[in-house]
Every structure is written in structure tokens, then in C-alpha cells.
Amino acid sequence: MSEATAVPSTAPAKSKTKTKAKTKPKTKRYQSPLYLALLPQIVLFASAVVLFWLSQKDMAGTVEYWEYFIPVIALISLISGWSQSYLSDQLSAWYLIKQVVHWGAVFALLYAANTQGLRESLDAQQYTSIVIYLTALASLLAAMHMDFKLFFFSLFLVFCAYLLAVPADNAMLLYIGETVGIDDAESKTLSITIGMAVVGFIASTFVLLSMRGMVLSKRLSNKRIGNKHKEG
């Protein structure tokens, strides 16, 4: 009998190599896009200009709009003030308490004015001016303690309130007209108001950019410290 001889296979064994798909490392976003950060300021200044324009035409009909505008400012202050709270290492609970107490006091004053007869004792021009001055003061205090980006907006509200309270022979308009070289400035109230809003928005933008830079620097610093602790 002939023994069966096994013929070794000369075919090379197929090597299975696992190829790993190259994936791009995900970069963590440390800040929201700039246009989103600017949106609250745009809303504030644009809304104030529109309300001022409407008040020039019908002061009595816009009082409630100014009052409804205060919750909008409060909401924007609550959202945009987190960055300043983060920079000062403030507890989130304490920040929320300050916001609630601050704007709650403003709403309480408005409620008292509407229920204790103050609104009925004043004409539309006087009461609207008081509401805008109160809103400006509330925004200024919020800027000092919680969100400095509201500082220039509060000054703009004071400007609007003063123009509405003194529509004729306004010293502020005369001064701006003489300084900038605007003839018959009193007849160009809306144009000057829009210009002041643009100036206030630009100033607020510089504050915003500065604060974003500080926030980014702190977050990157905290990340480096965290990485050192992990390595150690």
C-alpha cells in the first residue's frame, strides 16, 4: 500500500489586520459663538429704541410695554450674568438668590405703583418716565452686582427717560447737537437716540469681549490644573 503523503499548502496564510478608523479628536467648545453672546445686547438696545419711538407717538399706549420689558431685561440679566458669577467664584445658589431678590423687588415696586394709586395720580408722560427711570436704576444695580454688561444699557435708558420727560428745549439734545455738529438736534430725536444706542451697544460689546476673554482664560487654566492633578 502506498502511504498518502500530505502535501503542505504553500498558499500564504491570510493575515487579518484590524484597521482602526482614524477619527479626528473632538475639541471641546469652551464658549458659545460670538453672535449668540451678542444677541441679548441686540435685543435690549433694539427693543428700547422701538419702545422709545412708540412712546414719542403715543405715551399712554406704551406704558404697559415698558412694564413688560422689565421681565425681558431680568431674564437676560439672569442668563448673561453667569459669566461674571463664574469669574468671581460665586456659588450658583447665591447668584440665583440675588437675581430673584433684585428683580423681585422691582416687580414689587411696580405692583405697588399700580395698586396704591400712584399710576392714577400721574399723567402718562410722568408715569412712563418713572417706569423707565426705575428700569434704568434696576439695570444699573444689576450691572454693579451681577452683570456689568448692563451698565451702558442702563445709561441709555436714562437718556431715553430724560428725552421723554423733557420733550421740548432738551439740554441733552442741544449739547449733543453742539458737540457733534448736528443742526436742529431737537427735530432729530429718534436719529440721535439710535446713534446713542449704537454707541452703547459698541461699548457693551467691548465689555462682553473682555469678559469672554477672562472666562476663556480661567477655563483653560482650570483645565491645565485638572490635567496636572490627574497625571500626579
Backbone as a ProteinNet text record, in pm:
[ID]
protein_1_A
[PRIMARY]
MSEATAVPSTAPAKSKTKTKAKTKPKTKRYQSPLYLALLPQIVLFASAVVLFWLSQKDMAGTVEYWEYFIPVIALISLISGWSQSYLSDQLSAWYLIKQVVHWGAVFALLYAANTQGLRESLDAQQYTSIVIYLTALASLLAAMHMDFKLFFFSLFLVFCAYLLAVPADNAMLLYIGETVGIDDAESKTLSITIGMAVVGFIASTFVLLSMRGMVLSKRLSNKRIGNKHKEG
[TERTIARY]
84.9	0	88	45.6	121.4	64.6	155.1	112.9	76.3	-32.9	-75	13.3	72.6	161	84.5	92.7	22.7	106.4	43.7	114.1	92.4	198.7	181.6	136.2	47.1	-5.9	95.7	123.5	220.3	153.3	19.7	-50.6	-28.5	9.3	37	-90.2	-76.1	-192.3	-231.1	-363.7	-413.6	-409.4	-338.7	-330.3	-440.4	-513.2	-623.3	-573.9	-568.5	-523.3	-642	-653.9	-762.5	-718.1	-791	-759.7	-850.3	-790.1	-865.5	-893.4	-1016.5	-1053.5	-999.5	-937.8	-882.8	-995.2	-1007.1	-1110.2	-1043.9	-1099.4	-1044.9	-1080.6	-985.7	-1016.8	-1118.7	-1213.6	-1316.5	-1262	-1280.8	-1235.7	-1352.7	-1328.3	-1433	-1454.4	-1580.4	-1612.9	-1625.4	-1543.1	-1540.7	-1631.8	-1677.5	-1763.7	-1866.8	-1977.3	-2080.2	-2032.6	-2088.1	-2048.5	-2072.1	-1994.1	-1999.7	-2136.5	-2196.7	-2324.7	-2433.5	-2423.6	-2519.2	-2494.9	-2368.6	-2336.4	-2381.5	-2379.2	-2420.7	-2572	-2641.8	-2786.4	-2862.1	-2833.8	-2906.6	-2889.4	-2767.5	-2746	-2822.7	-2826.2	-2901.9	-3049.7	-3103.1	-3243.9	-3273.6	-3187.1	-3210.5	-3211.4	-3107.2	-3096.4	-3200.9	-3223.3	-3322.8	-3463.7	-3496.1	-3628.3	-3647.9	-3544.6	-3554.8	-3576.2	-3508.2	-3526.7	-3668.8	-3720.6	-3857.3	-3958.4	-3940.6	-4031.9	-4023.7	-3904	-3888.6	-3961.1	-3947.4	-4014.6	-4165.8	-4217.9	-4361.6	-4408.9	-4326.4	-4363.9	-4372.6	-4290.8	-4299.4	-4434.2	-4489.7	-4617.1	-4736.7	-4729.1	-4842.1	-4786.4	-4765.6	-4704.2	-4792.3	-4922.5	-5012.5	-5024.2	-5012.9	-5031.7	-4911.3	-4798	-4676.4	-4630.9	-4706.7	-4667	-4656.2	-4756.9	-4755.6	-4642.6	-4606.5	-4495.7	-4363.8	-4344.7	-4225.4	-4225.2	-4343	-4351.5	-4324.4	-4375.4	-4349.9	-4202.8	-4135.9	-3995.8	-3905.9	-3949.3	-3867.3	-3842.2	-3944	-3913	-3814.9	-3818.8	-3722.9	-3580.9	-3565.3	-3433.4	-3388.7	-3481.6	-3448.2	-3402.1	-3470.6	-3432.9	-3294.8	-3269.9	-3139.1	-3029.7	-3059.7	-2962.8	-2930.9	-3033.1	-3013.5	-2924.7	-2948.1	-2872.6	-2729.8	-2717.3	-2584.9	-2496.2	-2551.6	-2470.4	-2391.9	-2414.7	-2343.2	-2192.7	-2149.3	-2005.2	-1938.1	-2001.2	-1943.8	-1946.4	-2052	-2059.5	-1948.3	-1918.7	-1812	-1675.7	-1654	-1525.4	-1501.3	-1607.6	-1593.2	-1604.7	-1610.3	-1620.3	-1739.9	-1850.1	-1970.7	-2054	-2112.7	-2198.9	-2321.2	-2362.1	-2476.6	-2603.8	-2619.4	-2739.5	-2744.3	-2630	-2626.1	-2651.8	-2599.8	-2625.7	-2774.7	-2839.6	-2983	-3063.6	-3023.5	-3094.6	-3084.7	-2967	-2950	-3035.5	-3038.8	-3119.7	-3269.1	-3314.5	-3456.8	-3493.9	-3411	-3439.9	-3436.8	-3337.1	-3321.1	-3441.4	-3470.5	-3579.8	-3715.6	-3722.5	-3846.8	-3884.1	-3783.6	-3809.5	-3861	-3806.3	-3853.3	-3999.3	-4032.3	-4171	-4264.6	-4216.3	-4298.3	-4325.8	-4227	-4247.5	-4348.4	-4337.6	-4434.5	-4575.3	-4584	-4715.5	-4775	-4690.7	-4738.5	-4782.1	-4707.1	-4742.8	-4876.2	-4906.5	-5031.9	-5150.9	-5124.9	-5234.9	-5255	-5156.5	-5166.5	-5202.7	-5242.7	-5291.9	-5187.7	-5059.3	-4956.5	-4977.2	-5012.3	-5030	-5143.8	-5252.4	-5366.2	-5338.9	-5246.3	-5218.5	-5123.9	-5064.8	-4970.3	-5024.3	-4980.7	-5019.3	-4928.2	-4961.1	-4889.1	-4741.7	-4710.8	-4571.2	-4490.3	-4546	-4474.3	-4456.3	-4563.8	-4555.2	-4461	-4466.6	-4376.4	-4231.3	-4204.3	-4068.1	-4021.7	-4112.8	-4077.3	-4046.5	-4126.9	-4103.9	-3968.5	-3936.9	-3807.8	-3691.7	-3705.7	-3601	-3582.1	-3692.8	-3684.1	-3614.5	-3648.2	-3582.7	-3433.6	-3399.8	-3258.5	-3183.7	-3245.7	-3181	-3162.9	-3267	-3256.7	-3147	-3135.8	-3031.5	-2893.2	-2882.8	-2753.3	-2707.9	-2800	-2765	-2729.9	-2803.3	-2770.3	-2631.7	-2598.1	-2466.1	-2355.1	-2379.9	-2278.2	-2255.5	-2361.3	-2351.2	-2352.4	-2409.8	-2428.1	-2385.1	-2403.5	-2373.7	-2335.5	-2204.6	-2158	-2193.2	-2228.7	-2264.6	-2389.3	-2468.2	-2588.8	-2561.1	-2436.9	-2405	-2441.2	-2393.2	-2418.9	-2564.6	-2628.9	-2771.5	-2851.2	-2811.8	-2881.1	-2863.7	-2745.2	-2724	-2809.5	-2825.4	-2909	-3055.2	-3101.3	-3237.8	-3258	-3159.8	-3168.4	-3179.9	-3103.5	-3109.4	-3249.6	-3308.4	-3443.4	-3546.5	-3535.6	-3631.1	-3624.4	-3503.5	-3487	-3545.2	-3528.1	-3583.8	-3736.2	-3793.7	-3938.9	-3996.2	-3920.8	-3969	-3959.2	-3858	-3838.3	-3835.1	-3950.5	-3951.2	-3912.7	-3931.9	-3901.9	-3785.8	-3701	-3584.2	-3499.9	-3472.6	-3395.4	-3246.9	-3189.7	-3049.6	-2955.3	-2992	-2906.8	-2897.9	-3011.4	-3011.2	-2931.9	-2948.9	-2874.3	-2724.2	-2684.8	-2542.9	-2486.6	-2561.7	-2515.3	-2507.1	-2606.9	-2605.5	-2485.8	-2452.7	-2337	-2205.5	-2199.3	-2074.8	-2046.1	-2147.9	-2129.9	-2146.6	-2210.6	-2233.8	-2361.3	-2468.4	-2598	-2686.8	-2728.8	-2817.2	-2959.2	-3026	-3165.1	-3178.4	-3100.7	-3095.8	-3229.9	-3309.3	-3436.7	-3536.6	-3519.4	-3608.7	-3558.1	-3443.8	-3383.6	-3364.4	-3465.2	-3455.8	-3435.6	-3515.3	-3506.2	-3370.3	-3319.8	-3189.3	-3078.6	-3085	-2983.8	-2995.8	-3119.1	-3139.8	-3083.1	-3104.2	-3047.1	-2894.3	-2839	-2694	-2640.7	-2711.7	-2669.8	-2682.7	-2784.3	-2799.7	-2682.6	-2639.4	-2525	-2399	-2379.7	-2262.7	-2267	-2384.9	-2398.6	-2375.5	-2424.2	-2404.3	-2256.6	-2186.8	-2043.7	-1966.4	-1999.3	-1932.1	-1961.4	-2086.8	-2122.2	-2050.7	-2028.7	-1958.6	-1814	-1748.9	-1611.9	-1607.2	-1705.9	-1713.3	-1734.5	-1823.3	-1851.3	-1726.5	-1654.4	-1534	-1427.9	-1415.5	-1318.9	-1356.3	-1484.2	-1528.8	-1514.7	-1544.6	-1527.6	-1381.6	-1291.8	-1150.1	-1108.1	-1158.8	-1125.3	-1184	-1307.9	-1371.6	-1294.9	-1256.6	-1182.2	-1048.5	-980.2	-850.8	-864.4	-969.4	-989	-1023	-1106.6	-1143.6	-1023.9	-940.2	-820.5	-723.7	-714.2	-627.9	-678.7	-809.6	-866.8	-845.5	-850.5	-828	-684.4	-588.2	-447.8	-423.8	-485	-468.4	-528.6	-646.1	-709.2	-625.6	-563.3	-477.7	-354.7	-299.4	-183.6	-220.1	-338.7	-382.8	-402.1	-453.2	-474.3	-341	-244.2	-112.5	-40.6	-63.3	3.9	-61.2
-118.4	0	122.6	216.6	343	437.6	489.3	581.8	714.6	767.7	900.6	1006.4	1075.1	1183.8	1315.1	1384.9	1515.3	1620.8	1686.8	1795.6	1924.4	1981.2	2106.1	2218.5	2288.1	2401.2	2513.4	2555.2	2664.8	2801.1	2801.4	2930.4	3007	3130.9	3211.6	3234.3	3223	3244.9	3390.9	3407.6	3545.8	3605.9	3712.2	3781	3884.3	3872.5	3965.9	4081.5	4190.1	4309.8	4399.8	4438.8	4529.8	4673.9	4735.5	4875.9	4963.4	5048.9	5141.5	5269.3	5302.8	5426	5546.1	5629.3	5749.9	5849.9	5884.7	5981.9	6108.6	6219	6346.8	6369.2	6412.9	6436.9	6550.1	6524.1	6625.2	6737.1	6855.6	6971.6	7024	7044.4	7091.3	7240.9	7278.4	7419.7	7481.8	7582.6	7644.9	7767.6	7817.2	7934.6	7920.8	7989.2	7992.6	8081.7	8065.8	8152.4	8299.6	8385.2	8527.2	8587	8541.8	8600.7	8568.8	8452.3	8420	8504.9	8532.6	8615.4	8759.9	8806.7	8944.1	8959.1	8849	8855.3	8924.1	8894.6	8964.3	9115.5	9161.6	9306.4	9367.6	9296.5	9345.9	9357.1	9255.5	9257.1	9374.4	9398	9505.3	9642.5	9674.1	9807.5	9828.8	9727.4	9741.3	9757.5	9680.1	9690.7	9826.9	9877.4	10008.2	10118.8	10109.4	10209.4	10205.1	10084.5	10070.8	10126.3	10094.1	10145.2	10297.1	10351.7	10496.7	10561.4	10501.8	10554.7	10550.1	10439.5	10428.7	10527.5	10549	10642	10784.6	10818.3	10952.6	10975.5	10869.5	10881.9	10871	10779.5	10756.5	10716.1	10814.5	10788	10697.5	10725.6	10647.9	10503.5	10480.4	10345.6	10255.1	10309.1	10228.3	10203	10252	10232.2	10083.9	10007.5	9863.5	9791.9	9838.2	9774.8	9792.6	9911.2	9934	9842.7	9822.2	9733.2	9588.2	9546.6	9410.2	9391.7	9502.1	9495.2	9458.6	9489.1	9462.2	9312.9	9224.9	9081.3	9032.2	9093.3	9055.6	9090.7	9210.2	9250.9	9158.5	9123.9	9035.4	8899	8845.1	8714.7	8719.8	8825.5	8839.9	8857.5	8935.2	8952.9	8820.5	8738.8	8608.5	8518.5	8517.6	8428.2	8477.7	8605.8	8657.7	8685.7	8686.3	8715	8596.9	8478.5	8359.6	8373.9	8439.2	8452.1	8532.2	8642.7	8722.5	8644.9	8567	8482.7	8378.7	8323.6	8223.8	8286.1	8407.8	8473.1	8505.1	8535.6	8570.3	8448.6	8327.7	8203.4	8206.6	8256.7	8270.8	8143.3	8106.3	7989.3	8014.5	7912.5	7927.6	7960.2	7896.6	7920.5	8065.8	8118.1	8256.6	8353.5	8322.1	8406.5	8409.6	8295.7	8289.7	8365.8	8353.4	8424.7	8575.6	8624.6	8768.6	8816.8	8738.8	8776.8	8781.8	8679.8	8674	8789.4	8817	8925.7	9061.2	9078.9	9206.9	9238	9147.2	9174.1	9156.3	9074.3	9063	9194.4	9267	9397.3	9497.1	9489.8	9579.4	9550.1	9423.2	9386.3	9426.7	9417.2	9457.4	9607.6	9686.7	9831	9865.1	9797.8	9820.9	9779.7	9669.4	9625.1	9727.2	9780	9880.9	10008.1	10046.6	10167.3	10151.7	10030.8	10007.8	9983.7	9948.3	9916.3	10019.9	10107.2	10205.6	10345.5	10355.7	10482.9	10574.6	10531	10618.6	10639.5	10533.8	10545	10640	10635.8	10722.2	10867.8	10892.6	11031	11103.7	11031.7	11091	11077.9	11169.6	11155	11052.8	11020.1	10913.1	10945.5	11071.1	11109.1	11093.2	11138.7	11130.1	10985.1	10906.9	10768.7	10686.8	10707.2	10635.1	10668.3	10795.5	10836.2	10769.9	10760.9	10696.8	10549	10481.7	10339.6	10319.3	10406.5	10391.1	10421.7	10525.2	10555.5	10438.4	10378.6	10264	10146.4	10125	10017.5	10045	10171.5	10208.1	10186.8	10225.6	10206	10058.2	9978.3	9834	9772.3	9816.9	9765.1	9806.8	9929.8	9977.8	9897.9	9873	9793.9	9650.2	9596	9461.3	9458.4	9566.2	9574.6	9579.2	9650.2	9664.1	9533.7	9455.9	9340	9206	9201.9	9070.6	9062.7	9168	9160	9298.3	9324.4	9458.6	9496.5	9398.6	9428.5	9516.6	9522.7	9605.6	9752	9785.7	9921.6	10025.4	10006.3	10105.5	10104.2	9989.3	9984.3	10066.6	10062.6	10141.6	10291.1	10331.8	10472.9	10513.7	10423.8	10453.8	10469.4	10388.8	10403	10537.9	10581.8	10714.3	10822.3	10807.3	10901.6	10904.1	10786.3	10778.6	10841.2	10812.1	10865.7	11017.7	11071.5	11216.5	11282.6	11221.7	11279.9	11277.4	11171.7	11162.8	11255.8	11275.2	11362.5	11509.6	11543	11683.3	11685.1	11679.2	11672.2	11802.9	11915.6	12046.6	12112.1	12181.7	12250.8	12156.8	12040.9	11940.8	11976.2	11996	12037.6	11931.1	11804.4	11696	11695.7	11714.4	11719	11838.5	11953	12071.5	12050.3	11986.6	11960.8	11865	11758.7	11662.3	11729	11811.7	11880	11971.9	12044.9	12134.4	12056.9	11945.2	11867.8	11795.3	11730.6	11650.4	11733.9	11849	11933.8	11899.9	11872.4	11839.6	11962.4	12010.4	12126.1	12084.6	12170.4	12145.8	12005.9	11982	11848.1	11807.1	11902.4	11867.7	11804.3	11830.7	11770.5	11634.3	11592.5	11465.2	11374.2	11373.6	11298.2	11149.7	11092.1	10948.4	10909.9	10990.6	10960.7	10966.4	11066.3	11077.8	10961	10920.8	10807.6	10679.6	10658.2	10539.6	10545.1	10663.8	10677.8	10647.7	10694.8	10666.2	10517.1	10453.4	10308.5	10233.2	10276.9	10212.5	10230	10351	10376.8	10288.5	10279.5	10194.7	10048	10004.1	9864.7	9834.5	9926.2	9905.4	9899.3	9990.1	9988.5	9858.9	9813.5	9687	9569	9577.1	9470.1	9459	9573.2	9570.1	9504.2	9535.6	9471.3	9320.8	9283.5	9142.4	9068	9125.6	9061	9047.1	9149.6	9142.8	9033.1	9023.6	8922.1	8781.3	8767.4	8636.1	8593.8	8688.1	8655.4	8608.4	8675.3	8634.9	8498.4	8474.1	8344.7	8232.6	8253.7	8152.1	8123.8	8230.2	8212.9	8132.1	8159.5	8086.7	7941.8	7915	7776.6	7695.3	7753.9	7683.7	7660.5	7759.4	7743.1	7631.7	7626.7	7519.1	7382.3	7378.9	7252.6	7205	7298	7260.7	7210.4	7276.8	7233.8	7095	7072.1	6940.8	6831.3	6860.2	6761	6728.9	6830	6805.7	6715.9	6737	6653.8	6508.6	6488.5	6353.2	6282.8	6357.8	6299	6266.2	6353.4	6329.9	6215.7
0	0	0	-76.9	-80.1	21.7	101	204.7	141.3	189.3	140.6	200.9	113.3	159.9	158.5	268	279.8	214.9	124.6	55.1	132.1	182.2	259.5	168.4	220.5	142.8	141.7	19.2	6.4	-0.9	4.7	-2.7	125.1	114.5	234.7	314.1	443.2	530.1	526.7	516.4	511.4	650.9	660.2	789.9	799.5	906	928.3	1013.8	951.9	1024.2	1048.1	1167.1	1204	1180.4	1095.8	1067	1149.8	1222.1	1305.1	1226.4	1225	1154.4	1229.7	1151.9	1210.5	1236.1	1357.7	1394.4	1445.2	1403.9	1448.8	1594.6	1671.7	1812.7	1826.6	1913.5	1933.8	2021	1974.3	2050.4	2132.1	2258.7	2348.2	2327.9	2313.4	2297.8	2436.5	2460.3	2591.6	2599	2485.2	2483.8	2372.9	2392.6	2289.1	2175.3	2055.3	1943.8	1977.4	1915.6	1947.4	1913.8	1803.7	1764.7	1867.1	1931.9	2037.1	2161.1	2188.6	2305.2	2284.5	2158.6	2129.8	2119.7	2099.5	2077.9	2192.2	2319.6	2426.5	2422.7	2393.3	2385.5	2269	2157.9	2042.7	2077.1	2144.8	2183.6	2275.6	2372.7	2469.4	2403	2328.3	2269.4	2159.8	2076.2	1969.1	2027	2129.6	2191.2	2256.5	2322	2386.3	2282.9	2169.4	2063.7	2009.4	1986.3	1934.8	2034.9	2162.5	2264.7	2276.3	2263.4	2267.1	2149.4	2033.1	1913.8	1929.7	1983	2005.8	2112	2213.1	2319.8	2269.2	2172.7	2115.1	2046.7	1991	1920.3	2014.3	2108.9	2199.7	2335.5	2421.8	2551.5	2637.5	2639.5	2725	2678.8	2549.7	2497	2511.7	2553.2	2562.2	2705.6	2802.4	2942	2974.5	2934.9	2964.5	2892.7	2773.1	2701.3	2776.5	2834.2	2914.7	3037.4	3096.9	3212.7	3172.3	3056.1	3008.7	2969.5	2941.6	2901.6	3020	3141.3	3259.1	3279.4	3267	3277.3	3171.3	3053.4	2948.7	2993.5	3049.2	3099.7	3212.4	3300.4	3412.7	3362.8	3263	3208.3	3142.8	3066.1	3001.9	3106	3210.4	3318.5	3386.6	3407.7	3471.9	3387.8	3255.9	3168.1	3145.6	3112.2	3074.6	3194.6	3314.5	3431.9	3484.9	3425.7	3473.6	3456.3	3349.2	3325	3435.4	3477	3584.9	3716.7	3737.1	3856.6	3856.6	3738.3	3726.9	3756.4	3707.2	3729.1	3875.9	3947.3	4089.1	4181.2	4122.4	4200.6	4295.3	4243.7	4325	4317.3	4427.7	4429.3	4342.8	4267.5	4178	4255.5	4371.7	4451.9	4498.6	4540.7	4587.8	4472.7	4356	4238.2	4204.9	4207.1	4178.1	4283.3	4408.7	4515.7	4494.7	4459.7	4436.5	4320	4213.9	4098	4134.1	4205.1	4241.4	4333.4	4432.3	4525.5	4454.1	4368.7	4299.1	4209.6	4117.9	4024	4089.9	4192.5	4267.5	4334.9	4384.9	4445.3	4341.5	4220.6	4113.2	4079.5	4065.6	4035.3	4149.2	4273.2	4387.7	4384.8	4347	4336.7	4227.6	4113.6	4005.9	4048.6	4119.6	4167.6	4264.3	4353.8	4448.2	4375.7	4272	4196.9	4125.9	4083.5	4011.5	4104	4228.2	4319.3	4429	4450.7	4557.4	4507.4	4381.3	4330.1	4270.4	4266.9	4211.1	4061.7	3991.9	3846.7	3811.4	3888.9	3859.1	3892.1	3983.6	4024.2	3929.2	3833.8	3738.8	3598.2	3511.1	3370.7	3303.1	3179.3	3108.4	3091.7	3063	3041.9	3170.5	3282.7	3409.1	3453.5	3443.2	3489.4	3401	3269.6	3179.8	3210.5	3235.8	3270.2	3399.1	3497.8	3624.6	3602.8	3520.6	3493.2	3425.7	3330	3259.5	3353.6	3437.5	3534.9	3632.4	3676.2	3766	3697.3	3571	3494.9	3478.7	3453.6	3439.6	3570.4	3682.4	3812.4	3842.9	3814.1	3837.6	3751.5	3626.5	3536.1	3583.7	3634.9	3684.3	3806	3898.9	4017.6	3978.4	3881.3	3833.3	3769	3698.7	3635.8	3741	3849.7	3953.3	4029.7	4049.1	4136.8	4063.8	3941.9	3879.2	3733.3	3656	3512.5	3462.1	3455.6	3420.3	3276.8	3193.8	3055.4	3046.3	3153.5	3153.5	3185.3	3214.8	3258.1	3151.8	3030.6	2925.8	2880.8	2893.9	2863.7	2964.4	3090.2	3191.7	3165.4	3122	3087.7	2968.5	2874.4	2758.3	2799.8	2894.3	2942.8	3012.2	3086.6	3149.1	3041.9	2936	2824.6	2764.1	2741.1	2683.8	2777.1	2905.4	3002	3007.6	3000.7	3006.8	2882.3	2766.3	2643.6	2645.9	2701.1	2707.7	2814.5	2922.5	3029.9	2991.6	2910	2867.4	2714.4	2650.8	2503.9	2435.3	2502.3	2441.6	2516	2439.2	2495.9	2581.2	2526.4	2599.5	2596.1	2714.2	2722.8	2669.7	2686.5	2639.2	2486.7	2420.9	2274.1	2223.3	2290.2	2248.8	2265	2373.8	2397.7	2292.6	2263.7	2162.2	2025.3	1994.9	1866.1	1851.4	1957.5	1952.8	1948.9	2019.6	2026.2	1895.8	1841.4	1720.6	1594	1606.3	1490.7	1416.5	1492.4	1432.2	1440.1	1325.6	1322.2	1358	1435.7	1475.9	1536.8	1641.6	1702.3	1761.7	1806.4	1870.7	1773.6	1647.2	1547.5	1499.8	1550.4	1509.1	1629.7	1715.3	1840.8	1816.7	1726.7	1702	1644.3	1550.1	1489.7	1594	1681.4	1786.1	1884.3	1914	2004.6	1945.7	1817.4	1751.3	1756.8	1734.5	1742.3	1881.6	1984.2	2121.7	2153.1	2095.7	2115.2	2052.7	1935.8	1869.8	1953.8	2006.7	2091.6	2215.9	2278.5	2396.2	2365.4	2249.1	2209.6	2185.8	2120.5	2095.4	2227.1	2319.7	2449.4	2524.5	2518.9	2584.5	2519.5	2388.3	2317.9	2364.5	2387	2438.5	2576.5	2660.6	2791.9	2776.2	2684.2	2659.1	2612.4	2516.1	2465	2573.4	2655.4	2764.9	2863.6	2895.3	2990.5	2931.8	2801.6	2737.6	2740.2	2720.4	2726.5	2864.8	2968.8	3105.6	3139.4	3092.8	3118.7	3049	2922.7	2848.9	2915.1	2957.8	3023	3152.5	3228.3	3354.1	3327.8	3228.3	3198.5	3151.5	3066.7	3021.4	3136	3225.2	3342.1	3432.3	3452.7	3534.7	3469.3	3335	3265.4	3284.2	3274.4	3293.1	3435.1	3532.4	3671.3	3691.6	3629.5	3639.9	3576.3	3462.3	3396.5	3481.1	3548.8	3634.5	3752.7	3806.7	3918.5	3873.3	3752.2	3700.3	3678.3	3622.9	3597.2	3727.7	3828.6	3956	4032.1
[MASK]
++++++++++++++++++++++++++++++++++++++++++++++++++++++++++++++++++++++++++++++++++++++++++++++++++++++++++++++++++++++++++++++++++++++++++++++++++++++++++++++++++++++++++++++++++++++++++++++++++++++++++++++++++++++++++++++++++++++++

